[in-house]
Amino acid sequence: MIRPAEKELRAVLARFAHARMEHDVCPTGHTSRALDDATYTLCVMTGARTAEDALMAADALLARYTDRTSVSQDDERLAA
């Protein structure tokens, strides 16, 4: 699987969270479609079949990005 860019993953997670909140507060046909679309995009991006699995996969990807960033910052400090 090709890993999504961190920025894109965070944007899709924000879109999913926003759609989920709007749908929970005032469910309509529009909020349902927006949530379905955000869920589908998140699942495709993470290679998961359910929203729960996609969120867990996204958390794991974000942890990798964080680990990579902290390592590269440590490398920069050592180089200085």
Secondary structure as UniProt FT lines:
FT   HELIX           6..25
FT   HELIX           29..46
FT   HELIX           51..79
//
